[in-house]
Amino acid sequence: MKFIDLFSPIVGQAGLVTDPAALRAHNTDWRGRYHGDAELVVKPSCTAEVSAVVRACHEARIGIVPQGGNTSQCGASIPRTGQGEIILNLSRMNRILETDWENDTLTCEAGTVLADVQNAARRGGRLFPLSIASEGSAEIGGVISTNAGGTAVLRYGNMRALVLGLEVVLPDGRVWNGLRGLRKDNTGYDLKQWFIGAEGTLGIITTAVLRLFPLPHARATAWVAVPDPQAAVSLLGLLQARSGERVTGFELIARMALQLVLQHIPGSQDPLPEPSPWYVLVEMDDTDPAADPQGTLSAALDHALQEGFVTDAAIAQSEGQMNALWALRERISEAQRLEGISIKHDISVPVSRIPAFIEEATARLQEQFPGIRVVCFGHVGDGNLHYNLSKPDQQENADFIRQTPAVNRIVHDTVDRLGGSISAEHGIGQLKVDELVRYKDPVALELMQGIKRVLDPQGLMNPGKIFRATTE
């Protein structure tokens, strides 16, 4: 039986994608790094249809690749070639089902775009704080499945902290209804946590109950020049000592990262008159309309200037200026893509060890690969850095990219020695399967594989992602 004959009775023609051009888009990740060959994309419109599709795949032993906005950084939403897998895309399931303002929760389907969740919360005077560069296309099921972080983790946490309940279709087609808007539920294992960050390898998230927060009414944003990463860490400590949780964002940005934005993104402007080797983008906010976060931030930066943590700063004077500063940060990835291919890393270390990581990894890499460019930026407030490497010359860069395994070994060995993680917020996907085996605690890896075998003994849920295919 052909795939289309198997799934057409379940989702109808409106739920099937067979056009070659549309299939190519679904089979290619946004970076153009991974290319699959799925011959069919199935787009269910409700949980019952997801359940029926998964049950049919279970009976026919067909591999399923869950997909939402297809913004994965590590190839998690792209099928493998030659494996006869289908793509199960949840974009049609995009309804906000309930808002409970008194409980500060919002319930939505997995295909709801993140920006739509943010806007719905804002209309109710609430905040859904997850903010990422792809929020205009990333979907809730995907950001839960990758345990997305973003720029506000410092104050609000990543998706693990923002999800209260889930509905999940299990690998055999059964539906687990864990849609509870509870802060406390001490009745055994917290099953929802198994599916958050699992990248679709344990089941298909179909609906989620999300946690909301009071909407801030006062906001301050500054672009700050610092001499080095240690000064940035010291500045973070000073701001938190003075303002506590009002520090919402704290982003470290290397000069090279800013230069790429200024070069490739039209309309971008350097916020300061003189260049600095490093910058910090700071944001503070308060739910009290009478609060003065700008005054608090200005006073703290004056003190930091006297202490030598800061060499210059520009504090935004309007919402437009705030958005312009954030655009410089958010468009770094786009600028890198326009510049060319680079070796990307998404790592985390304890905040106190960020300076040591940057110094040690950069020194070792420059010794072995002279002339490399280090584009370093990230959420230093929670220890997460995007540490990307390339060479300016196109031919030299092509040769350098072929050295990716050696480059990764230097970077990841340094991370491991400093007690960090090789994946902070992008997940494992296809990209880091072998690296996970090398760096994950063997007992932890064995437990993870055991859970996978119990829930998905046939290995049909996003096969080849997180684990090597031979272990599934």
C-alpha positions in Angstrom: 0.0 0.0 0.0 1.3 3.5 -0.9 1.7 6.0 1.9 -1.0 8.3 0.4 -3.5 5.4 0.4 -2.7 4.8 4.1 -3.1 8.3 5.3 -5.6 9.9 3.0 -8.6 8.3 4.8 -7.4 9.9 8.0 -6.4 13.5 7.1 -8.0 13.9 3.7 -6.4 15.6 0.7 -6.0 18.8 2.6 -3.7 17.1 5.1 -1.3 15.6 2.5 1.6 17.4 0.8 2.9 15.7 -2.4 4.0 18.6 -4.6 7.7 18.3 -5.3 8.5 21.9 -4.5 6.6 21.9 -1.2 8.3 18.6 -0.3 11.7 20.0 -0.9 11.0 22.8 1.6 9.8 20.4 4.2 12.8 18.1 3.5 15.4 20.9 4.0 16.4 22.7 7.2 16.5 26.5 7.2 20.3 26.5 7.2 20.4 24.3 4.1 22.6 21.8 5.9 20.3 18.8 6.1 18.3 17.3 3.2 15.8 14.5 3.5 13.8 12.5 1.0 10.4 12.0 2.6 7.9 11.4 -0.2 4.9 12.6 1.9 4.1 15.2 4.5 1.1 14.4 6.6 -0.6 17.5 8.2 -3.3 16.4 10.7 -5.8 18.9 12.0 -6.5 17.6 15.5 -5.2 15.2 18.1 -7.5 12.4 17.0 -5.9 12.5 13.5 -2.4 12.6 14.9 -3.3 9.5 17.0 -4.7 7.7 13.9 -1.6 8.5 11.8 0.8 7.4 14.5 -1.2 4.2 15.0 -1.0 3.4 11.3 2.7 4.1 11.3 3.2 1.8 14.3 1.3 -1.0 12.6 3.2 -0.5 9.3 6.5 0.1 10.9 7.0 3.5 9.3 9.4 6.1 10.8 7.8 9.4 11.8 9.7 12.8 11.8 7.7 15.4 13.7 7.9 18.9 12.3 6.6 22.3 13.2 8.1 25.5 11.9 11.2 23.6 10.8 13.6 26.0 12.6 15.7 23.3 14.2 19.4 24.2 14.4 20.6 20.6 14.5 18.6 18.8 11.9 16.0 17.3 14.3 13.0 18.1 12.0 14.5 16.6 8.8 14.2 12.9 7.8 17.1 10.7 7.0 17.6 9.8 3.4 16.8 6.3 2.1 14.8 5.3 5.2 11.2 5.6 4.0 10.2 8.0 6.7 7.2 10.4 6.6 7.1 14.0 8.0 4.3 14.6 10.4 3.8 18.4 10.3 1.6 20.0 13.0 1.2 23.5 11.5 -2.5 23.0 10.9 -3.0 22.5 14.7 -2.6 26.2 15.5 -5.5 27.1 17.8 -5.3 28.8 21.2 -7.8 26.7 23.1 -8.1 28.5 26.4 -6.8 31.5 28.4 -7.1 31.4 32.2 -6.0 34.9 33.3 -6.6 34.2 37.0 -4.4 31.1 36.8 -2.0 32.8 34.5 -2.1 30.0 31.9 -2.7 29.7 28.2 -3.5 26.4 26.5 -2.7 26.0 22.8 -2.1 23.4 20.1 1.4 22.4 19.1 1.3 24.2 15.8 0.7 27.6 17.2 3.4 30.0 16.3 5.4 31.4 19.3 4.7 35.0 18.3 1.0 34.3 18.3 1.2 33.0 21.9 3.1 36.1 22.9 0.5 38.4 21.3 -2.4 36.5 22.8 -0.8 36.8 26.3 -0.2 40.5 25.8 -3.8 41.1 24.9 -4.7 39.7 28.3 -2.2 41.9 30.1 0.2 39.0 30.5 3.6 38.0 29.3 4.8 34.7 27.8 8.5 35.4 28.2 10.2 32.9 25.8 11.8 35.1 23.1 14.0 33.7 20.3 15.1 35.0 16.9 12.7 32.6 15.0 9.6 33.4 17.1 7.7 34.5 14.0 7.9 31.0 12.6 8.9 28.6 15.4 5.9 26.6 16.8 5.1 25.7 20.3 5.5 21.9 19.8 9.0 22.5 18.5 10.2 24.9 21.2 9.0 22.5 23.8 10.6 19.5 22.1 13.9 21.3 22.0 13.5 22.9 25.5 14.2 26.3 23.9 15.8 29.0 25.9 16.2 32.4 24.4 17.0 35.8 25.8 14.9 35.8 29.0 16.0 32.5 30.6 18.0 34.5 33.2 14.7 35.6 34.8 12.0 33.2 33.6 13.8 30.0 32.8 13.6 27.9 29.6 10.7 25.8 28.4 10.9 23.3 31.2 10.0 26.1 33.5 7.2 27.5 31.3 5.2 24.3 30.6 2.6 23.2 33.2 0.9 20.5 31.2 1.0 18.5 28.0 -1.1 16.3 25.8 1.1 13.7 23.9 0.4 11.0 21.3 2.6 8.1 22.3 4.4 5.9 19.7 1.7 3.3 19.6 -1.0 5.9 19.0 -2.4 6.2 22.5 -3.0 9.7 23.9 -1.7 10.8 27.2 -3.7 13.7 28.6 -1.5 15.6 31.0 -3.2 18.9 30.4 -3.1 20.3 34.0 -2.6 24.0 34.9 -1.0 23.1 38.2 2.1 24.4 39.9 2.1 21.5 42.3 1.3 17.9 41.5 3.2 15.4 43.6 1.6 12.2 42.4 4.6 10.4 41.2 6.8 10.9 38.2 6.5 14.2 36.3 5.9 12.6 33.0 5.7 15.9 31.0 9.4 16.4 31.6 10.2 13.2 29.6 8.8 14.9 26.5 10.3 18.4 27.0 13.7 18.4 25.2 13.1 14.9 23.8 13.1 16.2 20.2 10.1 14.1 19.2 11.9 10.8 20.0 9.3 9.7 22.6 6.0 11.0 21.3 4.2 13.8 19.5 3.3 16.8 21.6 -0.2 18.0 20.4 -1.3 20.5 23.1 0.4 22.4 25.9 -0.6 24.4 29.0 1.8 27.4 29.2 2.7 29.5 32.2 2.1 33.3 31.9 3.5 36.2 33.9 2.5 39.8 34.7 3.2 42.1 31.8 6.1 44.5 32.6 5.1 48.2 32.3 8.6 49.8 32.7 11.6 48.8 30.7 15.2 49.8 30.2 17.7 48.6 27.6 21.4 49.5 27.2 24.3 48.6 24.8 27.4 48.5 27.0 31.0 48.3 26.0 33.2 46.1 28.2 36.9 45.3 28.0 36.6 41.6 28.3 34.3 38.7 29.3 35.4 38.8 32.9 34.2 42.4 33.1 30.9 41.3 31.7 30.5 38.6 34.4 31.4 41.2 37.0 28.8 43.6 35.6 26.2 40.9 35.8 26.9 40.3 39.4 26.7 44.1 40.2 23.3 44.4 38.4 21.8 41.4 40.1 23.0 42.6 43.5 21.3 45.9 42.9 18.2 44.8 41.0 17.7 41.0 41.5 15.2 39.4 39.1 14.5 42.7 37.3 17.5 41.9 35.1 15.7 40.1 32.3 18.3 39.9 29.6 22.1 39.9 29.6 23.7 39.1 26.3 27.4 39.0 25.6 28.4 40.0 22.0 31.9 40.0 20.5 33.0 42.9 18.2 33.2 40.4 15.3 29.6 39.5 15.7 28.5 43.1 15.6 30.7 43.8 12.5 29.0 41.0 10.6 25.6 42.6 11.3 26.8 46.1 10.3 28.2 44.6 7.1 25.2 42.5 6.0 22.1 43.9 7.5 20.9 47.1 5.9 20.1 50.0 8.2 22.2 48.6 11.1 24.1 51.2 13.1 26.9 51.0 15.7 25.4 52.3 18.9 28.7 53.7 20.2 31.2 56.0 18.6 34.3 53.9 19.3 34.7 50.1 18.8 35.1 47.8 21.8 36.3 44.2 21.8 33.2 43.1 23.7 29.7 44.3 24.4 26.8 43.5 26.7 23.1 44.1 25.8 21.3 44.6 29.1 17.6 44.7 29.7 15.7 45.4 32.9 12.0 45.6 33.5 9.4 46.0 36.2 5.7 45.4 36.5 5.3 48.6 38.5 4.4 51.4 36.1 5.9 53.9 38.6 9.3 52.1 38.7 12.4 53.7 37.1 14.5 50.8 35.7 16.3 53.3 33.4 17.4 55.3 36.4 18.5 52.2 38.2 20.4 50.9 35.2 22.0 54.3 34.6 23.2 54.5 38.2 24.6 50.9 38.1 26.4 51.6 34.9 28.0 54.7 36.4 29.3 52.6 39.3 30.5 49.9 36.9 32.4 52.6 34.9 34.2 53.7 38.0 35.0 50.1 38.8 36.4 49.5 35.3 33.8 46.9 34.3 32.4 49.3 31.6 34.1 51.6 29.2 31.1 53.2 27.5 27.3 52.7 27.2 24.2 53.8 25.3 20.9 53.7 27.1 17.9 53.5 24.8 15.6 56.5 25.1 12.6 55.1 23.3 10.9 51.8 22.4 12.2 52.2 18.9 15.8 52.5 20.1 15.3 49.5 22.4 14.1 47.4 19.5 17.0 48.6 17.3 19.5 47.4 19.9 17.8 44.0 20.2 17.8 43.8 16.4 21.6 44.0 16.4 21.6 40.9 18.7 18.9 38.9 17.1 20.2 39.3 13.5 23.7 37.9 14.2 22.7 34.5 13.0 21.3 35.9 9.8 24.4 37.9 9.2 26.5 34.8 9.7 24.5 32.9 7.2 25.0 35.7 4.6 28.7 35.8 5.4 29.1 32.0 4.7 29.4 28.7 6.4 30.8 28.5 9.9 31.4 25.8 12.5 28.7 26.5 15.1 28.6 25.6 18.8 25.9 26.0 21.3 27.5 25.4 24.7 27.0 26.2 28.3 29.3 26.4 31.3 28.9 27.8 34.8 28.6 31.6 34.5 31.8 32.0 36.5 33.7 30.0 33.9 32.7 31.8 30.8 35.9 33.9 30.7 38.0 30.8 31.1 36.2 29.0 28.3 36.5 31.8 25.8 40.2 32.3 26.7 41.2 28.7 26.6 39.2 27.6 23.6 40.2 30.6 21.5 43.9 30.2 22.4 44.0 26.5 21.4 42.0 27.0 18.2 44.2 30.0 17.1 47.3 27.9 17.7 46.1 25.0 15.6 44.1 27.0 13.0 45.8 30.4 12.5 43.6 33.1 11.0 40.3 31.9 12.3 37.5 34.3 13.1 35.6 33.8 16.4 32.0 35.0 16.4 31.0 34.6 20.0 27.7 35.8 21.4 25.0 34.5 23.7 23.0 34.5 26.9 25.9 34.9 29.3 23.4 35.5 32.1 22.6 31.7 32.1 26.0 30.5 30.9 25.0 29.8 27.3 27.3 30.9 24.5 27.1 30.5 20.7 30.7 30.1 19.7 31.1 30.1 16.0 34.2 29.8 13.9 35.2 30.5 10.3 37.9 32.0 8.1 37.5 35.2 6.0 38.8 33.7 2.7 36.2 31.5 1.0 38.7 28.8 -0.1 40.5 28.8 3.2 37.2 28.6 5.0 36.1 25.5 2.9 39.3 23.8 4.0 38.7 24.9 7.6 35.1 23.5 7.5 36.5 20.1 6.6 38.4 20.2 9.9 35.1 20.3 11.9 35.8 17.1 13.9 39.1 18.5 15.1 37.6 21.9 15.9 34.7 20.3 17.8 37.1 18.2 19.8 39.0 21.3 21.1 35.8 23.2 21.9 33.9 20.4 23.5 36.9 19.1 25.4 37.2 22.6 26.9 33.5 22.7 27.7 33.7 19.2 29.3 36.7 20.1 31.4 34.9 23.2 32.8 31.9 21.2 33.8 29.7 22.4 30.9 27.3 21.0 28.2 27.9 20.6 24.5 24.2 21.6 23.9 22.6 24.4 25.8 19.4 25.1 23.9 19.6 23.8 20.4 19.4 20.1 21.2 21.2 17.1 19.7 19.2 16.3 16.5 21.4 14.7 13.9 24.3 17.0 14.4 25.6 16.0 17.8 24.7 12.3 18.0 28.3 11.1 18.1 29.3 13.9 20.4 26.6 12.9 22.9 28.1 9.4 23.1 31.5 10.9 23.8 30.5 13.4 26.5 27.3 12.2 28.1 27.7 10.3 31.4 27.4 6.6 30.4 24.9 5.9 33.1 22.7 8.8 32.0 22.9 7.7 28.4 21.9 4.2 29.3 18.9 5.5 31.3 17.8 7.7 28.4 18.1 4.8 25.9 16.1 2.6 28.4 13.3 5.1 28.4 13.3 5.3 24.6 13.1 1.5 24.3 10.2 1.3 26.8 8.1 4.0 25.0 9.2 3.3 21.5 10.5 -0.2 21.2 10.3 -0.2 17.4 12.4 3.0 17.2 9.9 4.8 14.9 9.7 8.2 16.6 12.2 10.6 14.9 14.7 7.8 14.3 18.4 8.7 14.2 17.9 11.8 16.4 19.7 12.1 19.8 20.8 8.4 19.6 22.7 6.5 16.9 20.2 4.5 14.8 21.9 1.3 15.8 20.9 1.8 19.5 17.2 2.4 18.7 
